[in-house]
Amino acid sequence: MLPEVGGKAANLGELASAGLPVPPGFCLTTAAYRHALSAAGLEEVFTALSAVSASELEQLNRHATRARSLVLDAAMPHDVVQAVRAAYLALGDNVPVAVRSSATAEDLPFASFAGQQDTFLNVVGVDSVLDAVKRCWASLWTDRAVSYRTSTGIDHDSVALAVVVQEMVDSSVAGVMFTANPVTGKRHEVVIDASPGLGEAVVSGAVNPDHYVVDSHRGAILETTLGDRQVEIRPLPGGGTERVELSSRDRSGDASPQPCLTDQQIQALAKLGRRVEDHYGAPQDTEWAIDDAGKLWLTQARPITTLYPQTTRNPPLPGDHAFLNFSLAQGLTRPLTPMGLAGIRLVASCVAKAAAFNVPDPRSGPPPYYEAGQRIFFDFTAVLRSRIGRVIVPRVFDVMEARSATVMRGLFDDPRFSVTIKTPFKLIRHVAPVAAKYRVPESLLRGLFRPAAAMKSVERVNADLRTTFMVPGQATAHQRIAHVQRILGTEVFATVPQILPLPALGFAMLALVKRLLGEQASYDELQTVIRGLPNNVTTEMDLALWHLASDIRHDPDAVASMAGQTAAELADRYRDGTLPPVAQSALKAFLRIYGHRAVAEIDLGMPRWSDDPTHILGVVANYLRLEPGAETPEQQFAKAAREADEQIARLVARARGKSPLHAAMVRTALDRTRRFAGLRELPKYNLVLGLAAVREQLLLVGSELAASQRIDQPEDIFFLSLDDIEAALAGDALHKVIAERRAAYHQELRRRHIPRVLLSDGTEPEATAGAHGKLRPGTLSGSPASAGLVTAPARVIMDPVGAHLEPGEILVAPSTDPGWTPLFLTAGGLVMEMGGPNSHGAVVAREYGIPAVVGVPDATTRIKSGQHITVDGAAGTVSTVDPDGLAD
């Protein structure tokens, strides 16, 4: 009944129908709101608001003020007045009531509108009730409500307001209760805030309440923290409320203040909260009150929208489990489309089968594979319980996504994950088959002793992979799906064990030099060695894009023709073939080689650059704004390579001071580092080539399904799974399924907080006390990624597509993948929330010689665009001149 009665009333009706204790009352439906305001002139406000963005607060507030005036000035229809009068009198003679707003866009599963509209307490008399009803209607148009709807993408003309009128609970104590811990995510903890008097004191934040945490499984009270109780809100005789400031004597009555709830009341509340949660099937944010007779009442329930979803299937074994967010480890904060997840499940199953794991259904993913919030998670409980796993895996993440490594180590002392696997035999049993099948030891030895032959082997692997990704042009739809399953489930993983051992050898050789030279080789000096690396496909791509811009810059007529146009307009011109000839041909050549790449490119559902070159043209436009005479990326790259060669010579000279053997070993080791470290990007590059081939086949199948009207458009196929596609090919129409999944996907795109690790009880270990540690005022701390010091304005960018980055600005991003790196060429520095010293963004930043700090918690929310910050890439810090300059 949400359209008729709004979120609050619908939830109260649910609670009452479930036999839960809800105060009696009635609801004035949205039909009354629309009837009363049909001639008020709100249509003009709707039209005006549709042209205003969430950032234009002044205009939003002006339109909101206009809407409130129209509502308050409108006459209350006679039939509405009579209906309210009759319903109120049926409650009794001048019964004190609460008059509460209930909007249709309120208390939804994806957005909590708590506090957006108004509530009026202790209203007495029918005239007062009618006045409160009108003021509730007007509160649909408060500044905060209008701004919130705009920011969440809800159309203003689609919302309406119902009004709930309930008997007041003359409460001795009241408050709020969360049936799951909203801070840590623990699903078995009930959190209660309570204060004497009306619950408005707690809900509005006017008081520091008593705080209780209860283990709902055991009924044990885990935590009791007494509030200061400086304020109490009380009903007044005859209507209205008063805010009473209490003295210390009023608050305590003696030297030992007592909790405002007894243990029995706390446990009764927790039990009631579980009943509410069981009814809805999801954790709830409730409001409650206890009257003078000790009776417990529920006055509200709504979903806890801030909790991160739990994994989509239960752990295969009983007990506690820990799940690692693999999406974040890949630098991906956004959700994946359903087909993107389906593709990853097949690839993960291929990896697991190669490692001798049992995979009953490859389309469902291997047993350790999970999904939560449309992102990829892996159960790494076995890692935590393995002695060798604790040594190896966190060290890998130290250089891949450092903050995840910190969270992992924080679980080592948790008794639920104590070490039970003390030998390496289980690991060897799963690694050995992969190493044997793909001749990993042979690759390592070839790289060490015959490096030229190793590079030729890489070239053969690349050529062979491209052949395996090919699909016959005349294949049927069913054959195309079979090829999709073959590429993802068999072929694409081969690039990893065939190529990755060489860059691993390169970085191992760098570590060997550190061991050989000790204090004679500093961290910064070794980082210089891996700047300007050859054989890096991402660097080559970025330089090719710079060449594209350079070609255009040399044609003044082309520059003039493209000036002042948006990236989207330029993309339309490219599709029409009307860009200046130099730009048209250069972009076509670039996309012929790199068009398979994309932002968030591990997701099959994301358009490739060849599908939509808007992002690339936006980057080119950024390059064209650079002033002539600035050092070009090519010059920067060549300079970095020279500095690396000079540093190698110095390190070899120091080694010679120890012995000729030391010198030979250091020279050979650093040669292998320079040859092979840049190859770290190649396995993913090849993986994305395979994904692009798969995407092309899926779009062909999508076109066939769209032509037969089973789906609306070819791109809809990315909101299906392979099983869904086969059902559609058999005749099923899937329009409704696709619409629901698109809505869920776009809802998940709004989520800003993404946990690195989840436990099976919903706990986010990073959110528990002490996860972040103390930071100096005005300073954020992360992992050093690229040495150097730069002070410049920050530019916070959440999505590189269409992003505007002025030359020299410091790029602040949640994470980066190759789709972001063209921005690096003009960035003065880099700050990332995710990543480690050897994550993709860190490597590219070093190669371009820009200071970078990665793994900085909450960087995109604590740093603001335009704010001057200092990035110290060696110390791993980001600071402001003003100690209070970073947002809390």
N, C-alpha and C positions, 0 to 999 in steps of 0.2 A: 504493500500500500504506500510505498515511498512517494509516488507522484501525488497522492491524495492527502497524506498527513505529514510528510517530511520525515527526516531521519530520527529525530528525538521521539516523536509520537509513535513511529513504527516500532522503535526499540522498546518503548514502554509497553506497547500493546503486546509485543512478543513476551516480555517479562511477565505481564499479568496473565497471559494465556497459558504460560508455563507453570502457573501457580506460585510465582514468586511474590514477595510482599511489596506491592506497589501502591502508593496512596491513591484513593479514588479520584476521579475527575472526568473531564471531557475534552474533546479536541475540536477546534474550529478549523475546517479543512482548507486546503489551498483554493478550492472553488470559491470560498468566501473572499479570500484575498483578491482573486482575479475579478470577481463580481464587483467588489467595492472599488477597484482601481482601474476598471476597464476604460473609463473616460478621463483618467487623471493626466494623460499626456506622457506616460513613461516611454512610449515608442521612440520619441526623439532622443531620450537618454540612451536607449539601447543602441541606436544608430551611431551616436557620438562615441560611445564607449568601444564599439567595434573597431574604431580607427586608432585607439590609444594602446600603447604597449605598457607592460608592467613596470618599466623604468620611468615612465612619465607620471610621477606621483602627483604633481601639482594639478595636472589635467584630470587625473582620476578623481582626486579629492573634490575638484570643482563640480564634476558631473554627479558625484555621490551626494554632495550638498543639495544640488538641484533635485535629485530624485527624492531625498528625504522630505523636502518642502512640498513636493507634489503629493506625497503620501499623506503627510500630516494635514494638508489643506483639503483633502478629499472628504466628502460627506460619507458617513457610515450608513449604508442602505438599511431601510426599515426592517426588512426581513432578517437581515443579519443581527440587528439589535434585538429583535424578538427571540431569535434562536439562542443567543447568548444569555439573555435574561432568563429564559425558561430552564436552560441547562444549569445555570448558576443557582437558581432558587431550588432546584431539585437536590442540590448538595446540602441544603439547610439554610438557616436564617443567618445572613451575614457571616458566612463561614470564611475565615482567612484562607486565601489561596495563593499559590505561586502561578504567575502567568508567564509562560515560557515559550520562546520562539522555537519553531521546528521547521527548518528549511529543507527543501528537496535536495539541495546540494549540501548535505550535512551528515557527519558521522558515516561517511562512505568507507568501503574497505581500503581505498587508496588515499583518502584525504580526510583528516580530522579537522572539522570546522569549529572545534570547541572554543567558545568565547567570542565567536564572530558576530553572533546576534545577541540580543538583550534578553534578560530575565528580570521580572519584577516580583519581589517577595512580599509576603504578608499583605496582600491586596484585599481590602474589605469593602463590600458593597458593589452592586451591579454597575453603577456609573464608573466607579474606579476600575472595575474589570474591563469595561468597554474602552476606557482611556488607555489602559495598559495594552489591550489588544492592538490598538492603532499604533502605539509606540513600538510594539514588537514588529509590526509590519514595516515601520520606518527603519528599524534596525537592520533589515535586509540590505540597507543601503548605507551602512556606516562606512567610513573611509577604509577601515581594516578589512571589512567583508568584501568590498569592491576590489581592493588591491589583491586580496588572496584569491578570489575567483579568477582575476585576470592572470595572475602568475601560474595558476594551475590549469589554465586553458578551458575553464567552464564558461559557457555562454551566459551572459547576464539575462538575456530574454528567455532562457530555458528554466530559470529558477523561480520558485514561488515560496510563500511562507504559510505554514499552518501555525496554529497557536494552541498549546496545551495549557489547560487550566486544571490544577491539581490542588487538593486540600493540602495546606501547610502541615508539615511535621513540626510540632513544637519541640525541637531537638535539644537534648541536654548535651549531646556531643555529635559531631558530624564530620564528614571528610570525603576522601577519595580512596579508591582501592584498585590497584592493578593486579590482575591475576597472573601476570608474568612480570619479572623484573625488567622495567623498560630501559635500564641503564646497561646491565650486563647481558640481557637476553635470556637469563635462566628461566625456563618454563615452569620449574617446580617451586619458584619463590613467589609468594604473594606479598606485595608491598602496600602498606596502609599508611596514610597520613590522616591525622585526626586532631581536632581542636574543639574545645567547648563552644556551645552556641550553634549558630547556623553554619552549614557547610560552605557558604559563600566566602567565609574568611579564608578557607583553605584553597578553594577553587580559584579565587581571584588573586591569591598570593599575598594577601594582606597580613598574614601571620606566618611565623615559623612553627609549623605544627609538630606534634609528636610523630615520630617515624618508627614504624614497626616492619620487620621482615619475617615472614613465616615460611617454613618448609612445609609445603602443602602435602607432601607425601607422608611425612611423619607427624605433622601437626605441631612441630616444635617451633617455638619463637626464637629465631636466630639473632635478632637485633632489636634493641629498644633504645631510641634516642629521644630525649625529652626536648620539646620546643620551648621558646621563651614566652609564648602566650601573652604577648604585649597588647594584642587587640582581640576583641570578641564582638561579633555581630549578633544583635539580639532583636527579636520582634518587638514592635511598639504596640501598646493597646490602641485599638481603633485603626490600625494599618500602618504600613511602613516599617523600616528597620532603623536601628541606630548602631553606630560604630563606637564602641566603648574602649577607651585607652585604659589599660589596667596597670595599677602599681604593682611593685614586687610583692607587697603583702597580699593584694588581691589575687595574684597569680599563684602564690605558693601557700599562703595561710600559715605556714611554718617554715622552718629552716630546711626541710626535706620535701621538695615538691614531688607529687605523685603522678604517675601516668594518668591520662584522662580516660584510658580504657583498661579494664581488667584483663587478665590473661584469658578468662573465659569468653569475654566479648571479642577479643582479638581472634581467638580460635573459631568462634561462631562466624565472624566476618569472613575469615579465610574459607571456611566450609561453604558459606553462601556464595563467595566468589567462584568457587569451583563449580557449583551448581549452574551459575550463569555461564561460565565458560563451556561446560558440557552441553548446555542448551544450544549455544551458538557454534560450537565446534572450533572456536578460536579464542585466544586470549582477549580479555576485555578490560577496558578502562571504565570503572563504575563510580557513581556517587551514591552515598548512603547517609542515613541518619538514624540515631537511636533516641526515642522519645523518653519523656520523664518516667514512663511506666517500664522502660527497659526493652520495648519492642524495637526490633531492627527493621528498617525500611530501605528499599532501593528506590532511588530517584532518577537514575540514569544508567545506561550501559551503551558502550560504543567500542568498536574495534581499536586495539592498540596499533596504530598505523606505523609506528616507528620501529617495530620489531622486524628484524631481518627474517625472511621465511626459513623454515627448517628444510632439510634435505628431502627430496621427493620420494625416497623410499627408505624403509627402515634398514639399519645396519644388518648384514647377513648373519651376524652372531650376536648373542646377548651381551650386555655390558656397555661400558662407556666407550665412545669412539670420538676421534678427532678428525676434522675434515679441513683440508687445505684448499684455499681458493686459487685454482689454477688459472682462472681468467686474469686475476691480478698479476700472477706470476708472468703472464704473457703481455702485461702492460695494457690490459683491456678492462676498463671500468664499466663500460656499457653492457647491457644484456646481449645475448646472442639470439638470433631468430630461431624458430623451431627447426628449420632445416639446417641452420648453422650448428645447432646442438646435435642434430642427427648425424651430421658429417663427422663431428668430433667423436661421437660415440663409436663410429665405425673405425676411425683411425686409432682410437684408444684400444679397441678390441684387437686390432691388428698388432699393436705393440704388445699387448698382454699375451696373445697367442704365440708370438715370436719368443716371448720370455717364459714359455711353458706353463702359463696359467690356463686354467679351464675357463672357457668363455661359452656358456650354453647358448646365448643369443647375441650375436655381434651387434645387431641393431639396437639392443638395449644397453650396450656398453659392457665392459668387464666388471667383475664384482666390486673392485674398489672405486668405480666411477659413480659419481652422484651429481645431481643438479639442485641448485637452490637459488631462487630469485632469477631464474633463467641465466645462470652463470655456472661455470664448470667447477666442481669440487672433486677432490680425491681423498679417500679415507687413508690417512697416513698413521693410523694407530700402530700398525706393525713397525713402522719406522721408530716411533717413540719407544716401543717395547724392545727394540733391538739395540744391542750395545754398539754394533758397527753402524747401524742406521743413524744413531745419534751423532756419530762422528762425521759421517760422509754427507748426509742430506743437508743439515744446516750450513755446512761449509759451501755447498753448491749454491744455496740461497744467499749466502753472504755476498756473493758476486752477482746474483741474479735478481733478488728482491730482498734486500737486507732486513727490512722491518719484519718480514715473514720469518726470517731466521731467528730474530730476537723473540718473537712470539713462540716459536717452536721450543726454543731453549727454556722459555718460561714455564713450559709444561713438564720439564724434566723432573722437577721436584713434586709433581702432583702424584700422589700414591695410586691414583687410578691408572696411571700410565707407567708404572714401574717396569724395569727391565726384566723380561722373561726369556728373551732370545739372546743367548750369550756367545754363540759361535757364528762364524760367517757362512756356514754351510748352506743355509736357506737362501742367502743372497746369491751365493755362487751358483746354486741350482737354477736360478732364474736368469742370471747374467751370462753364464757360460753358453747357453744355446744361441743367444744373439751374437755373442763374440765369435763363436765358431761359424755360424751360418754366413756372417758377413766378413769373416777373416779380419777381425779387428787387430789381433796381434801382428798380422802380416802388414796391415796398413801402418801401424805405428813404427815397425822396424823399417819399412820402406821410407817413411817420412824422415826417420832419423839418419839413415845411411844413404838413401838414394832420393833426395828431395825432388829432383827434376822428374824422376819417374812417378813419384807420388802425385805431382801436379798433373801429369798426363793421365793418370788413373782417374783423378777428379773430373777431368774433361770428358773421359769416356763415360763415367757415371752420369754426368749431365746430359750427354747426347742420348744415352740409352733410356733415361727417364722420359725425355721428351717423346721418344718413340712409343713408350708404353702408355703415355697419356692420350695418344691419338685414338679417335673413334671413327669408324666408317661413316661416310656422309649419308648413306641410304638406310641407316639403322631404323628399326621400329621403336616406338616409345618404350616397349618392354625391354628391348635390347639396350636402349640408352640407360635405363635404370640398372640393368645388369652391369653395364660398363661403369656406372657411377659407383656401384658396390665394389667392383673389382679395383678401381683406382684408389678409392678410400680405404677399402678393407684389405688390400694386398700390396699395392704398388708404392703408394706415396711415402710410407714409412721408411722404405729402403734407403732413401737419401741420408737419413740421420746416422745410422751406424757405418755407412760407407764413407761419409765425409767428416762427421764430427770428431773422430779420433785425431785428425790432423790439427784443427785449432786447439783441441785439448792438449795435444803435444806441444803446440806453440806456447801456451800459457804455462804448461808444466816446466818448459825450458826456462821461462822467465823466473819461476819460483826456484829452479835449480841455481840460477845465477845469484839470486838473493842468498841462498844457502852457502854458495861458494865464497861470496865476497862479504857477507855479513854487513857490518856497519859501513863498509866502503860503497854500498849501493843503497841509497835512500829510496823511499817510496816514490818521491817525485821524479827521481832520475829514472827509475824503472818505468814509470808511467810515460816518460818522454820517449822511451824506446818503442812504445806501441802507438805513437801518434803517426798520422800519415801512412797508415798501413796499406800495402798493395793488396789486390785480390779481394777487396770488399765490395760486393755487388751493390750495397746500399750507397756507399760513397760514390761509386761509379754512376749510379742513377742520379744522385743529387748533382754531380758535376755535369751530367748530360742535360739536366734541366737548366743549369746555369748557362750552358752553351746555347740552349734554345733561346733564353732571354737575351743573350749577347747577340745572337744573329738578328733578333728583332731590333735591338737597340741600334745596330749599325744601319738600320733603314729608318730615317726620320719620318718618312711618310707613314710607315707601319706603326710607329710609336704614336703619332698624332691620331691615326685612325682608331687606335685602341684606347686612347686616353679618355678618362671620364666615364667609362663603361664598367658595369659590374661584372663580376666573374660569371654570373649566370647569363648575362647578355652575350658575353664573349663565347660562352659554351654554345649558345644557340647559333651564333654566327659560324662557329666551327662545324656544327652539324649541317648547317646550310651551305657550307663551303665558301662563305663570304668573308672570312678573315683575310687580312693582307696575305698575298701569296707566300711571303717568307714565313709568316707565322703559321699559316695553314700547313705548309709542307713540313716545317720543323716539328710542329706538334704531332703530325701524323707519324713522322719517323720515330719520335720519342715513344708514342703509344704503341707502335709496332713492337718495341722491345720491352717496355715497362707497363703496358696497359693492363696487365694482369694484376697489378698491385692495387691496393686500396687502403683506406683508413679502416682499422679494425678488420684486417684482411683475413684473419682465420675464420671469420664468419661467412659462410657461403651466401648468406642473405644480403651482404653489403655490396653495393654496386662497385664494379671495378672501374678504374680510371678510363678504360676504353668505353665503358657504358656511360659514364658521366665525367667529363674532364673539368668540371667546374672548379674543383679544388686545385688542380694543377694550374689552371689559368689564373686563379687568384694568387697563387704563389708567384707566377711569372709577373703579374702586375706589381707585386711587392718588390721583386727584383728590379723592375724598370724604374722604380722610384729612387733607387740608390744613386747618390751623387757620383758623377764621373771622377775618377782619380782614387776612389777607395780601393783598398787591397782586395783583389778578387779571390773567390774561394779557391781557384786553381793555384794562385800564388800562395795562399795560406796553406794549402795542402802540400805544395812543393816545399815550402819553408819548414813545415812540420816534419816532412821526410828527411830534409837535410839535418835538422836538429836531432832526429833519431839516429842518423848515421854518425854524427859527431859524438853523441852520447855513447854509442856503442864503442867507438874508438877509445873514449876515455875509460870505459869500464874494462875493455881488453887491456889497456895499459896498466890499470891498477892490478888486474889479475896477473900480468907478467911480473909484477913486483913480488908475487908469491912464488910463481914457477912458470916455466914455459908450458907445462901441462895445463895449469890453471888457465892460462891465456887461450890455449887452443880450445879448451872446453867452453869457456865463456863465449869465444867467437862463434863456435859451432852452435851453441845453444841459442844465442841471440839471432843468428842467421835463420834458424828454424822458427823462432818467434816471429820475425819479420815476414817470413814466407807464408806461414800457416795461420797466424792469429786472425788475419782478416777474413779467413774462410768461415768464421763463426756465423756469419750472416747467410751463408749459402744453403744450409739445410732448410731454413725457413723459406728462403727464396724459392727453392724447388718445391717445397710443400705448397706454397701459394700458387705456383704454376699448375700443380695438380688440382687445387681447388678451383682455379679459373677454368680449367678444362671441364670439371664437373659442373660448374655453374652454367657453362655454355650448353651442356647437354640438358640440364634441368630446365633452362629457359625454352629450349626446343620442345620439351615435353609440356611445359606450361602453355606454350602457344597452341599446342594441339588440344589441351584441356579447355583453354579459353574458347577456342573455335567451336568446341562441342558444348559450351555453356556449362561445364562442370565447375569452373571457376570464372571470376570476372575478368582477370587480366593475367598475362604470363607470370608477372612478378609475384602473384599470390602463391605460387608454388613454394616459395620460401617460408610460408607459414604453415606448411604441411610436413609430415614425416614421409619416409619412403613407403611405409605401410599405407598411409593416407593416399599417396599417389596411386598405388596399385588399386585401392578401393575406387578412386575416381576413374581410373582407366576401365574398371569393371562396370562403371555406370553411375556411381554415387555423385551427387551434387554436394559440394562442400562449402558453399557460400557462407553459411552460418558459422561453421567451425573457423573459417579464416577470419571473419569479422571479430569473433570472440578473441582469437589469438592476437590479432592486430591490436585490439584494445588493451589486452594484458601486456603486450610488448611495449606499447607507448606509455602505459602506466608505469612500467618498470624503468623506462628511460628517465623518469623524473627522480629516481632514487639517487641520493648523493652519498649516503653512508654505506660503504661496502666492506664487510669484515674480511680480514685476511684468513682467519681461522674460525671455525665454528665447532662447538662440541655437540654431541648428540642430544644434550638437554637444552640446546638453544644458547648456551653461554658463548659470549664473544670474549675470549681470554684477553684481548687487547684492551677491552673496555673495563676490565676489573682494576681495582686499586693498584697503583704503582706501575701500570703497564708503560706509561710514558716517561715517568721520572720528572725531576725538576729541571726547568730550563731557566737560564738567566733572563732577566727582563729584557724585552726587545730582541730576543734571539730564538731562532728555531734551529734544531739540530737534526742532522741526517747523516748520510754516509758520503765521505769525500769521493768524487767521481772523476773530476777533471781539474787539475790544479790551476790556480790563477785567482786573481782578486779583481772584482768589478763592482762598481757602484753605478746604478742606472735605474730608470723607472721600470717598474714591474708591469707585465702584461699577463693577466690571468686568462688563459684560453682553455676552455673545456672540450672544444671540438675544433680540429684544424680546418675543417671545411669552411671556407669563407672567412677565415680568421684574418684579422688585420694586425700585423706586427711591424712597428716602425723599426728601421735599422738601429741596432744598438740596444734595444729594449731587452730586458731579461724575461725570457719565456718561463711562465709558471704554469705547470700542467699537472693533471692527475697522473699521467703516464704517457709514454710515447711508443709508437711502433714506426716502421719505415714510412708510413703515410705522413708522419709529422716532420720527418727530417729535412725536407726542403726549407722549413722555417728556420732550421739551425744556421743556414748560411748567412742570415742577416741578424741573428740573435746575438746579443752581447753576453748572455749567460743563460743558464738553465737551472730551474728548480723543479723537481718532480716529487710527487707524493709517494710514488712506487719506485721499485728498482733497487739495484745494488751496483757496486763499482764496475761490474762487467755486464750489466743489463744493456739492452740495445741503445737506449738514449745516452748512457754514460760513454759507451765506446765511440759513438758518433761524435759526441761533444769533445772527447779527447782528440779525435782525428782532426776536428776543425779548430782545436785550440781554444775553445770557449770554456770559462770556468763553469763547473756544474756540481750541484749537490743533489743527491737523490735520497729516496726513502724518508722524506720530511713529512711527518704526520700533519694532516689538515692544512697543508700549504695553500691550497686553492681557496680556502675559506678564511684563513688568518692573514693572508696577504691580499691587498687590494690593487687593482689596476691603477697605474699612475703613481703609486707609492714608491719612493726611492728606497731601494734596499741594497745591501752589500752581500755579495755571494763570495764566500771564501772556499774555493774548491778543494784546497788542501786540508783545511780544518774541518770541512763538512758542516759549515754553519751559514745561516742566512740571518742577517740582522738589519735593524733600522737605526738611524741616528737617534730617533725618539724612542725611549724605552717602552712607552705606551703605544707605540705605533702599530703593533700587531694586534689584530682582533682577538678577543678571548674566545 
